[in-house]
Structure formats: structure tokens, C-alpha cells
Amino acid sequence: MAAEPLPRPAGKLYEEDFVEWAEETAHLLRSGRFDQLDVEHLVEEVEAMAGRDRRELDSRLEVLIHHLLKWQQQPEKRSGSWKSTIFSQRAAIRRLFEQSPSLRRRLTQSVAAVYRDAVNGAAAETGLPEDSFPAECPFPPAQILDPAFLP
């Protein structure tokens, strides 16, 4: 069912009902009615989609590095749960790269950006002081993503 053009301005619709705005925008795009698009909000949403994927990469890397650090620092407390988290985060990152290969170019930058937060989380969870962890990530990006690597 195609959305009918709405009498109110598209910018107002965006503020009042995002889902309806998105459906109307898709309808306008499919119909080639580009002159009726709410371009300002459309650009914001496209940029937000890219940002969402970058944030997902950062979030998954933070969790992955956090667990790699715990695995390295506390061998006596290693668990299947930690290992499972490491494997599931790697798999999710692999799928993210399959969907958006350009994110791979951000990998080194993302590792550097999230490392301090990963250390903070690992320190809080293990009870170890933050300075017991390396100042910089001890794992190169290829190792972080290597399905066979456990420190």
C-alpha cells in the first residue's frame, strides 16, 4: 500500500511521526518525486545510519577486548562464558564487515578509541588495578579478530 502525500510539510511530519515520515520518504523516492523530499532530515538519517554501524563496531570491539584482557590477566578464572563472549563478538564483527566492508578501514582507529574503556571494564570486573593492564592495546587488530587467538 503506497503512502499518500500528506498535506503538512515533511519537516513537521518528521517531528510528529518518524515512522510515517520514513514511509512517505520511501514512497517519494520510489515514485521519483525527489522535489518533495525532506532532504535535510533524509541526510541526517543517512548519516545516522553510518554512525550507528561505527558505534556498533566500537561497542563490539570494546566488549571483545575487555574479555581478551580478562582472559590474559586471570587465567585461573577463565570460563566458558568468557570464551563464548569472545567468539560471539568476533562473529558479530565479521558479519558487520560483510555488510559494511569499509568499516575494516576504521579497525585500528576503533581499537585505539575503545581500549581505555575496555581496560576500565576489565579492571572493574576483575578487581585488578587499571595500571596492571598495558597502556596500549597489546593485541594487533588481526589477532583481535582471529577466531583461533586467545591470549
Stockholm file with secondary structure:
# STOCKHOLM 1.0

chainA/1-151         MAAEPLPRPAGKLYEEDFVEWAEETAHLLRSGRFDQLDVEHLVEEVEAMAGRDRRELDSRLEVLIHHLLKWQQQPEKRSGSWKSTIFSQRAAIRRLFEQSPSLRRRLTQSVAAVYRDAVNGAAAETGLPEDSFPAECPFPPAQILDPAFLP
#=GR chainA/1-151 SS CCCCCCSSCHHHHHHHCHHHHHHHHHHHHHTTCGGGSCHHHHHHHHHHHHHHHHHHHHHHHHHHHHHHHHHHHCGGGCCHHHHHHHHHHHHHHHHHHHHCGGGGGGHHHHHHHHHHHHHHHHHHHHCCCGGGSCSSCSSCHHHHHCTTCCC
#=GC SS_cons         CCCCCCSSCHHHHHHHCHHHHHHHHHHHHHTTCGGGSCHHHHHHHHHHHHHHHHHHHHHHHHHHHHHHHHHHHCGGGCCHHHHHHHHHHHHHHHHHHHHCGGGGGGHHHHHHHHHHHHHHHHHHHHCCCGGGSCSSCSSCHHHHHCTTCCC
//
